[in-house]
Amino acid sequence: MGTYYALGIVKKFTAKSTQSLSQTDWKKHLNERLNMEQYSINFRDNAVIGELKKEVFEKNIEDFYHKLVKITNNEQIAIDFEDSGTDMEKYQDWVTVMTVKEHSPNISLRAEFAILFIEGKVIAEEFSIEPQLMNWLFRHVDLSNPLSGCIMADIVG
């Protein structure tokens, strides 16, 4: 096996903070990485648990794949959609962890995502900036698709 680059839709996440936060503060911090409107959310003092609304994935994944193919100019990216369709549970999963906010409060995010595509071997075992950059770009670019606010990238393998 090797190490590969993967892009996916966050299905579930758990965010933890070093201090208690209000729901407003949680949303403010997490909304930088994920579109909170697309998730069913359970707030706690020092943690938030979220799960992607099933209908958001089902209604938008086909259009999202069409946009990925257009962005990458690579029809092969849609192979996983052809195999798994609109059933989020049929996609391969990966779990990643990132720091959302490093200081006051410190917030870590553990996310399980449905892999949309995996690209060839990479040499690096770990990137710290690129997955956050990709996540931020998809979150802040208007693709007219709610799943663009649910993207994460990571190195898998």
Backbone bond lengths (Angstrom), bond angles and torsions (degrees), N, CA, C in turn:
res aa  C-N    CA-C-N  psi(-1)  N-CA   C-N-CA  omega(-1)  CA-C   N-CA-C  phi
1 M - - - 1.453 - - 1.514 108.97 -
2 G 1.284 116.57 159.78 1.449 121.12 179.48 1.516 111.15 -128.15
3 T 1.299 114.99 -164.17 1.457 122.43 177.31 1.519 106.95 -113.86
4 Y 1.328 116.65 129.48 1.459 122.47 -173.60 1.520 110.90 -129.34
5 Y 1.313 115.56 161.30 1.456 122.84 176.27 1.520 108.08 -97.03
6 A 1.328 117.64 131.73 1.465 121.07 -179.71 1.525 110.62 -130.73
7 L 1.319 114.53 148.53 1.455 122.74 175.94 1.518 106.95 -124.91
8 G 1.326 117.26 136.37 1.455 118.69 -177.92 1.510 114.41 -155.76
9 I 1.331 114.50 175.89 1.457 123.91 178.73 1.526 108.55 -101.22
10 V 1.322 116.84 126.18 1.456 120.93 179.81 1.526 109.31 -68.92
11 K 1.335 115.13 118.50 1.463 122.28 179.52 1.528 111.33 -88.36
12 K 1.324 115.07 -42.84 1.467 121.81 -177.32 1.518 107.63 -142.54
13 F 1.320 115.47 150.86 1.460 118.65 174.68 1.524 110.09 -149.89
14 T 1.324 113.75 156.46 1.455 122.40 170.93 1.513 106.68 -131.85
15 A 1.312 116.24 125.33 1.461 121.26 176.51 1.524 107.52 -112.73
16 K 1.322 116.26 136.98 1.461 121.08 179.22 1.516 109.05 -127.56
17 S 1.317 114.43 143.25 1.456 121.34 -179.56 1.522 110.09 -121.77
18 T 1.317 115.45 155.76 1.461 120.93 177.05 1.522 111.43 -80.27
19 Q 1.337 117.06 -5.66 1.467 120.65 177.98 1.528 110.16 -145.27
20 S 1.316 116.13 163.07 1.459 120.67 178.03 1.523 110.10 -68.83
21 L 1.333 115.27 139.85 1.463 120.86 178.68 1.522 109.44 -131.52
22 S 1.304 115.71 149.45 1.460 120.27 174.81 1.537 108.60 -76.41
23 Q 1.324 116.69 165.14 1.467 120.25 176.82 1.523 110.83 -59.25
24 T 1.319 116.94 -38.22 1.467 121.36 178.93 1.523 110.87 -62.27
25 D 1.336 116.67 -44.37 1.470 120.15 179.34 1.525 111.31 -66.45
26 W 1.345 116.40 -42.51 1.468 119.15 177.52 1.524 109.95 -57.04
27 K 1.318 116.82 -49.88 1.471 120.73 -178.04 1.526 110.94 -60.65
28 K 1.328 116.29 -42.07 1.466 120.30 -179.91 1.533 110.96 -59.81
29 H 1.315 117.16 -47.47 1.463 121.17 -178.13 1.531 112.38 -70.63
30 L 1.321 117.00 -46.28 1.470 120.32 -175.82 1.522 112.79 -74.23
31 N 1.309 116.97 -28.43 1.463 120.12 -178.89 1.528 112.19 -64.83
32 E 1.321 117.40 -17.25 1.466 120.44 173.92 1.522 111.57 -66.24
33 R 1.333 117.46 -28.77 1.463 122.06 -176.83 1.520 113.09 -106.71
34 L 1.328 117.02 -34.37 1.464 120.91 -176.60 1.524 109.71 -138.06
35 N 1.308 116.21 144.09 1.450 121.16 177.72 1.528 108.70 -77.65
36 M 1.315 116.49 101.09 1.461 122.26 -173.75 1.532 112.75 -60.29
37 E 1.314 117.95 -24.58 1.473 121.11 179.93 1.527 112.15 -64.13
38 Q 1.318 117.59 -22.06 1.464 121.00 -176.40 1.532 112.96 -88.27
39 Y 1.331 117.13 0.04 1.458 122.04 -174.28 1.529 112.06 -121.27
40 S 1.331 115.33 146.57 1.457 121.54 166.15 1.523 104.76 -83.46
41 I 1.323 116.72 127.03 1.462 120.52 -169.76 1.519 111.21 -123.39
42 N 1.350 114.85 139.22 1.452 123.22 175.54 1.528 106.91 -119.26
43 F 1.328 116.64 111.77 1.463 121.58 -178.28 1.519 111.19 -90.83
44 R 1.340 114.91 141.13 1.462 122.91 171.07 1.526 106.10 -132.58
45 D 1.315 117.71 172.89 1.469 119.72 -178.29 1.524 111.98 -57.91
46 N 1.325 116.80 -51.65 1.458 120.84 -174.16 1.519 113.39 -111.09
47 A 1.336 117.43 10.98 1.469 119.45 -177.74 1.527 110.71 -154.39
48 V 1.317 113.92 157.12 1.464 122.43 175.01 1.522 106.67 -135.95
49 I 1.323 115.29 134.98 1.459 120.62 175.94 1.525 106.86 -117.75
50 G 1.326 116.32 131.01 1.458 119.97 -179.52 1.514 111.60 -131.98
51 E 1.337 115.21 149.48 1.459 121.33 177.49 1.525 107.89 -136.37
52 L 1.332 115.79 129.90 1.460 120.88 179.75 1.517 109.98 -59.55
53 K 1.310 116.06 133.01 1.465 120.53 176.94 1.527 107.90 -65.56
54 K 1.314 115.74 125.96 1.464 122.15 -174.18 1.525 111.96 -54.44
55 E 1.332 116.88 -42.16 1.466 120.43 -177.46 1.533 112.54 -66.58
56 V 1.325 117.75 -26.83 1.469 120.72 177.81 1.524 109.29 -64.16
57 F 1.327 116.12 -44.72 1.469 120.19 178.61 1.526 109.87 -66.27
58 E 1.324 116.51 -51.33 1.468 120.99 -175.19 1.528 112.99 -58.56
59 K 1.327 116.68 -40.40 1.471 120.79 -175.65 1.529 113.40 -80.21
60 N 1.334 117.46 -19.98 1.467 119.47 -169.60 1.516 116.23 -120.40
61 I 1.325 118.98 -10.02 1.466 120.00 -173.43 1.526 112.53 -66.81
62 E 1.301 118.67 -38.51 1.467 119.68 -179.23 1.528 110.75 -63.06
63 D 1.318 117.10 -47.47 1.460 120.91 177.57 1.526 110.95 -61.35
64 F 1.343 116.75 -39.28 1.459 120.12 -179.56 1.529 110.82 -63.25
65 Y 1.328 116.58 -42.40 1.466 119.80 177.03 1.522 111.11 -62.76
66 H 1.319 117.79 -40.87 1.473 120.20 177.53 1.532 110.30 -58.76
67 K 1.326 115.94 -39.50 1.467 119.90 179.55 1.528 111.24 -69.96
68 L 1.335 117.51 -38.50 1.472 119.87 176.79 1.524 110.94 -62.58
69 V 1.318 116.55 -41.73 1.467 120.61 178.32 1.526 109.65 -61.74
70 K 1.321 116.62 -42.28 1.469 120.44 179.80 1.533 110.97 -66.28
71 I 1.326 117.00 -43.25 1.471 121.25 179.71 1.523 110.99 -62.58
72 T 1.329 116.84 -44.42 1.464 121.23 -174.41 1.524 113.71 -89.70
73 N 1.340 115.89 -14.86 1.464 121.27 -175.07 1.532 110.30 55.46
74 N 1.358 114.74 41.85 1.456 120.87 -176.63 1.527 109.64 -140.13
75 E 1.308 117.09 103.77 1.471 122.96 -178.87 1.532 112.29 -62.58
76 Q 1.331 117.43 -26.10 1.472 121.69 -177.30 1.526 112.36 -61.79
77 I 1.322 117.10 -24.34 1.459 120.71 -178.89 1.524 111.04 -59.82
78 A 1.319 117.72 -30.23 1.468 121.81 -175.64 1.532 113.90 -79.32
79 I 1.321 118.42 1.31 1.466 121.07 -178.52 1.528 111.54 -58.45
80 D 1.328 117.92 -44.08 1.468 119.90 179.93 1.520 111.23 -63.22
81 F 1.330 117.76 -35.36 1.460 119.40 177.32 1.534 110.16 -66.60
82 E 1.314 116.29 -41.01 1.467 119.97 178.55 1.530 110.93 -60.84
83 D 1.329 116.88 -35.30 1.468 121.12 179.98 1.525 113.25 -81.17
84 S 1.330 117.51 -40.03 1.469 120.92 -170.53 1.520 114.42 -107.23
85 G 1.317 118.08 -19.61 1.455 121.27 176.60 1.510 114.45 61.44
86 T 1.324 115.81 -136.45 1.460 121.33 -175.80 1.522 113.49 -95.51
87 D 1.327 117.92 4.45 1.462 121.74 179.64 1.530 109.90 -89.55
88 M 1.306 115.83 102.46 1.465 122.35 -176.26 1.533 111.83 -56.75
89 E 1.315 117.96 -31.04 1.457 121.74 -177.16 1.526 113.30 -73.96
90 K 1.316 117.96 -13.32 1.465 120.84 179.01 1.532 112.59 -83.97
91 Y 1.323 117.06 -11.75 1.457 121.28 -179.46 1.521 110.39 -82.82
92 Q 1.325 115.78 147.14 1.462 121.14 175.03 1.529 108.47 -63.66
93 D 1.334 117.26 143.01 1.466 123.12 -178.49 1.523 111.27 -103.67
94 W 1.317 115.04 157.32 1.456 122.39 170.30 1.515 107.37 -148.92
95 V 1.332 116.39 144.71 1.460 121.68 177.83 1.521 108.25 -111.39
96 T 1.320 115.84 133.75 1.451 121.38 178.26 1.521 109.25 -134.14
97 V 1.321 115.71 158.99 1.459 121.77 178.85 1.519 107.89 -129.72
98 M 1.323 115.78 137.39 1.461 119.98 175.90 1.523 109.49 -143.01
99 T 1.305 115.51 158.25 1.453 121.53 174.27 1.516 107.11 -91.19
100 V 1.325 116.45 124.45 1.460 121.15 178.75 1.517 109.48 -86.69
101 K 1.306 115.45 -42.61 1.460 121.49 178.99 1.514 106.63 -140.61
102 E 1.324 115.76 129.41 1.455 119.19 -172.69 1.524 113.98 -88.23
103 H 1.329 117.72 -32.64 1.465 120.25 -175.48 1.526 110.70 -130.42
104 S 1.295 115.15 140.98 1.459 125.86 169.32 1.519 114.92 38.24
105 P 1.274 121.96 75.09 1.459 127.53 -0.89 1.524 111.22 -90.72
106 N 1.310 114.89 160.61 1.461 120.37 172.30 1.519 106.39 -87.57
107 I 1.345 116.95 123.35 1.467 120.98 -179.71 1.514 109.05 -125.09
108 S 1.333 115.63 124.32 1.458 120.26 174.36 1.528 108.38 -109.23
109 L 1.314 115.30 147.13 1.458 122.29 -176.66 1.515 108.88 -124.68
110 R 1.324 115.94 121.54 1.461 122.05 174.77 1.517 105.87 -107.45
111 A 1.326 116.76 121.09 1.461 120.59 -174.40 1.521 111.12 -127.71
112 E 1.322 115.29 136.86 1.459 121.96 171.96 1.517 106.35 -102.93
113 F 1.345 116.01 122.78 1.450 116.54 179.70 1.514 113.22 -123.50
114 A 1.331 114.07 150.87 1.459 122.51 175.34 1.523 106.33 -83.76
115 I 1.318 116.57 118.70 1.465 120.83 -176.42 1.526 110.30 -72.31
116 L 1.333 115.23 124.24 1.465 120.94 178.28 1.521 111.22 -88.28
117 F 1.316 115.80 -36.84 1.460 119.29 172.85 1.518 110.03 -159.78
118 I 1.314 114.66 154.38 1.464 122.99 176.37 1.516 106.49 -121.42
119 E 1.325 115.19 133.56 1.457 119.86 178.81 1.519 108.95 -109.58
120 G 1.318 115.94 154.83 1.460 125.19 -174.33 1.500 117.62 -36.37
121 K 1.303 114.86 172.75 1.463 122.21 -176.27 1.523 111.49 -57.00
122 V 1.325 113.88 144.03 1.460 121.07 173.05 1.519 107.51 -121.14
123 I 1.301 116.02 155.47 1.462 120.62 -177.04 1.522 111.37 -82.00
124 A 1.332 117.11 -38.95 1.458 120.25 -176.11 1.516 111.30 -71.48
125 E 1.291 116.27 141.51 1.459 120.96 176.84 1.523 111.27 -83.78
126 E 1.324 117.04 -24.62 1.461 119.57 -176.41 1.513 109.91 -153.66
127 F 1.317 115.88 135.38 1.455 122.44 170.36 1.516 106.74 -116.49
128 S 1.307 117.92 142.92 1.460 118.97 176.73 1.526 111.52 -106.79
129 I 1.312 118.26 -34.80 1.462 121.66 -175.81 1.519 112.21 -89.37
130 E 1.314 118.81 -45.53 1.466 121.45 -172.53 1.530 113.73 -57.44
131 P 1.330 120.68 -46.95 1.468 118.42 178.28 1.526 112.77 -59.73
132 Q 1.332 117.26 -39.11 1.463 120.37 177.59 1.523 110.89 -67.58
133 L 1.328 116.69 -38.82 1.458 121.08 178.67 1.529 110.39 -62.80
134 M 1.327 117.21 -47.15 1.460 121.27 -179.95 1.519 110.37 -62.17
135 N 1.323 116.28 -43.98 1.456 121.53 177.98 1.529 110.40 -58.66
136 W 1.312 116.98 -46.75 1.466 121.77 -178.61 1.524 110.59 -64.41
137 L 1.317 117.32 -44.39 1.469 120.40 -178.97 1.520 111.79 -60.33
138 F 1.320 117.49 -48.26 1.458 119.55 178.39 1.527 110.81 -62.97
139 R 1.318 116.16 -37.47 1.466 120.58 -178.40 1.525 111.40 -65.26
140 H 1.326 118.14 -32.38 1.460 121.53 -172.33 1.528 115.11 -108.68
141 V 1.316 118.11 1.26 1.462 121.41 175.92 1.527 107.48 -98.61
142 D 1.313 116.50 135.47 1.460 119.54 -179.18 1.523 110.54 -84.23
143 L 1.323 115.79 101.89 1.466 121.42 175.36 1.529 110.53 -101.24
144 S 1.318 116.79 5.17 1.469 122.34 -177.85 1.525 111.27 53.38
145 N 1.317 115.68 40.05 1.459 121.68 177.74 1.525 107.20 -146.75
146 P 1.342 118.10 123.35 1.465 120.28 -177.02 1.523 114.43 -59.49
147 L 1.326 118.13 -23.68 1.470 119.72 -179.80 1.526 112.51 -69.73
148 S 1.329 117.90 -17.27 1.470 119.13 178.20 1.524 111.22 -63.68
149 G 1.318 117.56 -21.08 1.464 121.12 176.05 1.512 113.37 -90.11
150 C 1.338 117.21 11.80 1.459 121.81 -175.80 1.524 111.61 -126.39
151 I 1.313 118.40 15.68 1.468 123.88 -173.21 1.513 112.11 -88.02
152 M 1.327 114.87 141.25 1.463 122.34 169.49 1.512 107.94 -138.40
153 A 1.304 115.40 150.00 1.461 122.46 174.75 1.516 107.43 -123.21
154 D 1.324 115.94 152.25 1.462 119.37 177.95 1.522 109.03 -162.07
155 I 1.293 114.78 167.13 1.461 121.79 173.07 1.522 106.38 -95.34
156 V 1.335 117.36 123.43 1.460 121.37 -176.51 1.523 109.34 -115.68
157 G 1.313 114.85 154.04 1.458 118.44 176.35 1.493 113.40 135.25
